[in-house]
Amino acid sequence: MGGWAIAVHGGAGVDPKLPEERQEEARRVLRRCLGVGAAGLRAGLPAVDVVEMVVRELETDPVFNSGRGSALTQEGTVEMEASIMDGRGRRCGSVSGLTTVKNPVSLARLVMDRSPHSYLAFHGAEDFAREQGVEVVDNSYFITDENVRMLKLAKEANSIVYDYRVPVPSADTCSASAGLVGATTDGGLQMNGLPISIYAPETVGCVAVDSCGWCAAATSTGGLMNKMSGRIGDSPLIGSGTYACGACAVSCTGEGEAIIRSTLARDVAALMEYKGLGLQEAVDYALKERLDEGKAGLIAVSRNGEVAYGFNTVGMFRGCATEDGFMDVAIW
């Protein structure tokens, strides 16, 4: 055993022109959440408890796109989704279409622990939340003034916004941005084969391995700015956006449709299990060979206490800490 380890992410596909104060704000949140997780692991908490605890922190802070501060649908509402997986027994829980649950990741945990199912969505998930007595709030709690402004800009540009935290003055400016993410054709950007203007890969996630060598992962998101109501991305899909087993734990972020097609998180574990690759080798191979033209990033830990990450976007908000005292937070 290599001791406990933890990694967090706040989304891949960072605008290279992101203002320095926004960068520092993101680093501050990642450092704080790493500290929370490291303290839990140091105290002997199981990995699954730690990843839930850290993602709850990320959902509560509006800096990233999950919980409060989530991206808005075309209707101006928030629809959130999350998943959690415990490598011990490969137990999992997922939720989608949440509009009032304050911490989606904790409802996903309850689906795993207190329901006969692995996935609940929309009205069924909301009903289950009330049965379980989880904290619920009005949908307006999740909506920030900044996101309302960005939705207005997205509608004016007839776009899905790439980085909704950085105002875009016009559709022409958006199209010229160096931060565009997604497959490109002569007709412009595409997602899942359909033309779009701007893409918003914003998600939060955490992976951890505890002192007993058990791995766990959790991922949470508000999805895309100006998305269609009812759209479900990779974050709640076990094997795509989230996966944990005896070998490793993985949380992904980026172009959800590409991550879904490639079952990216599970592929990392499969490369370790079936091909004998090391953790970083598996991460690099999956990103290079499985995404086609998709853009994504991921974080991972192994049962031996290794930490790995990778991304094929301009940047990815990320951080990690290990039992030997190492801690690092980075964007580019």
N, C-alpha and C positions, 0 to 999 in steps of 0.2 A: 504493500500500500504506500502511496505517495503522500498521504494526508489529505485533508479537505481542500476543496478549491471551489471558486464561484466565478461566474462571468455574467455580465448584464449587457443589454443593448437597448438603444433608443431609436432604432431605425437605420436603414441603409438608404443611400441616395441623397447625400447631403449637398445642398447648393454650395458651390465653391465660393460664392460671394456672400455666404452667411456672415452677418455682422459679428465682430469679435465679442460684443457683449452677449449675443445669443450663444455663441460657442462656450463662453465661460459659464453662462447659466446652465447649459446642458452638462458641462463637466461637473459643476457643483452638485446637481441632482444625482448624477451617476456615482460620484464619490460618496454622497450621503447614503445612497441605497446599498452600495458595496459595503459600507461600514455596518449597516443594519444586518446584512446577510452574514458578513464575517463574524459579527458578534454572536449571531445565532449558531453558526457552525462551531465556533470556539466553545460555546456553552453546551455542545453535544446534541443540538437539535437535529432531527433527521432532515435529509436533503429536501424532501417534499414539503415540509413545513417552511423551510427557508425560502424556497422559490416562491411559494404563495405569499409569504410575508414581504418579500422584496417587490414583487409585482404589484401588490396592494399599495406600496409606497409610490410606485411609479404611476399607478392609476389615480392616485389622490393629487399628485402634482400636475398642473396643467401644461408644463413645459413640453411633454411628449403627447403623442396621439393615442391616449387610452384613458378610460374613465373621464374625469373632468378634463376638458380640453380636446375631446374627441372631434374628429372631422365630422362635417355635417352632410346629410343626404340632400338630394335635390329639393326635398320638402322643407329643409332647414331644421330637421330633427337629428337626434343622435341614435344610431343603432350600433351597439357594441358586441364584441365577441371575444372569447378567451378559451384557453384550454390548459390543462395540467396533466402531467403524466409522471407516475412513480415507477422507476425502473425495477423496483422490487415487486415482482409479480406482473409487471407491465399493466398496472391499473391506470385508468384514465378517465377524465371527465371533460366535456366540452359544452359551451353555450354560444348561442348566436341570437341576434335580433333583440338584444336587451335595450330597454329604454328607460328603466327606472332603478335598476340594481346598481348601488353605489360602487361596489367592487366586483366586477364580473369574474375575476379569477377565483374568488372565494365561492361563488355559486358553482363554478366548474368543479371545484374541490368537493362541494356537497353532492353534486351529481355523481362523482366518483365514489364517495363514501356512503351516501345515504339513499341512493336510488338504484333500481335494478338495471339502469341504462348507462350508456356512455355519452350520450349527446341529447340535449334538449334545446329547443329553439323557440323564439318568438313567444306567443301567448303561453305555451306550455312551460317554457322556462320561467316566465314571469310568475305564473301560478305557483310553480314549485318554489320559487324564491319566497313568496309570501307564506307558503306552508312551512318553510324552514325558519321563518322569522328573521331573514337577513335584512340589513338596512336598505331601504328604498327611499328614493328622493324624486322630486319632480324632474322631468326631462330638462327643464331650464337650468338645473344645477350644472349639467355637463357642458353647457353652451357658453362660450366666451365671446366677448365683443369682437375680439380679433378674428375669430373664426366666422362670425357673422359677416364681417367686412370681406373676408377672403371668399366666402361663398358668393357674395354679390359680384366680386370680380370674376370668379369662375363662371358664373352664369352669363355675365356680359361677354366673356371670351368664348362661351360655349365649350368649356374645357373642364377636365378633371385636373385639379391643381397639384403640381409636383411637390413643392415645399410650401404649404399653406401658411407657414409662419413668416415668410418673407413676401411683402406685398409686391404684386406684379401689376404695373400700370396699364398694360394693354396686351392683347393677344399677340401682336407682333413681337413685343418684348419677350413674352413667354417663349415663343417659338425659337427665338434666337439664343435662349439661355444655354450656357454650357452645362447646366445641371440637369438637362433632360435625360429621362430614363425610359428605356423600352426599345423594342425593335423598331428600326427605321426603314422606311421604304421611300420611293420617289414621291409618294403621297403624304409623307410625314410619319409621325410616330404611330405605332399600332399596339394594341393590347388584345391578346387572344385573337389576332387576325383582323381586328376592327380598328379603324382609324380613331385616334384621340389626339388632343393637343398636348396635354401635360399630365404626368402621372405622379401619384403621391404615395411613395412607399414608406409609411410611418407606422411603426409598431414598437412595442416594448417586450422584452423577454428576459428570462433568467434561467440559467442552468447551474446545478451545484452537485458536488459529490461530497458526502459526509465522511466522518472519520471511520465509519464502518465499510466504506467503499460503495455505498448505494447512491445511485444517480437519480436525478429528477429534473424536469423541465417545465416551464410555464411561459405562456405567451398571451398577450392581450392587445387589442387594438380597437380603434373607432373606424378603421377602414379608410376609404378614399373620400376626399373632399368633393362634394357634388356627385356622389355615387347614386345609382338607382336604389330606391328602397327595396330591401330584400336581398341585396348583394351579399354574398358570403365569400370571404377570402380564405387564405391558407391558414391563418392563425388558429382557428378552432379545429382544424382538420389534423387528426393524429396521423403521423407519418409524413405529412407535408410540412406544416409550419412548426410542429412540435413532436418530439419523440424522445423516449427514454427506455433503456433496457439495462441488462447487466453489464454491458460494455461501455455505454456512454449516454449522454443526454445532449439534445440539440434543440435550439430555438432559432427560427429563421425570420427574415424580414426582407421586404422588397416587393417585386412584382408578383403579387399573389397568384395570378393565373399561371405564370410560369412555374412557380414553386409547387402548385397543385399538380400540374402535368408531370413534373419530375419526381414527385414524392421525395423532395430534397432531404428532409430530416431523416427519414428512414434509410435513404440511400447511404448516408454517412455511416450509420450503424451496420448496414449490410456489407459495406466495403471492409469494415473492420472484422466482422464475423466470418465472411465467406472468402474474402481475398487476403485477409491477414495484414491489411494496411494499418499503420499507426494512425493516431487521431488526426494530426495535422495533414498527413498524406491523404487521408480519407476526405477531409474537408476540401482540400485543394482539388482533388480529383472530381468530387461531386460538383463543385462550382464550375469547373472547366468543361466537364464532359456531359453533364446532365441538364443544363439549363437552356440549351440551344441558344437563342438570341436573348433570352430573358436576363433581367438584372436582379441581383439579390445579394444578401449577406447572411451570415449565420455565426453563432457562437456555440461552443461545445466543450464538454469536459469528459474525461474518461474515468473509469473506476480506479485508476492508478494515480489520480490527482493531477493529471495533465489538463492544460487549458489550450484551446485552439480557436481561431476565428479566421474568417476569410470573407471577401466581398469583391464583386466586379463592378461596383459603382464608384463614384468619385470618393466617397467616404462612408463611414458607418459610426454612429455614436456607440461607444463600447467601453467596457472596463472589466478588470478581473482582479482577484485577490487570492492568495494561496496561504496555506498554513505556515510556510516558512517566513511570512512577513512581507512578501512581494505584493505590491498593489500598483496598478497602472490604469489610467483613463486616457482615451484617445479618440480622435474623430477622423483624421486623415490617414 
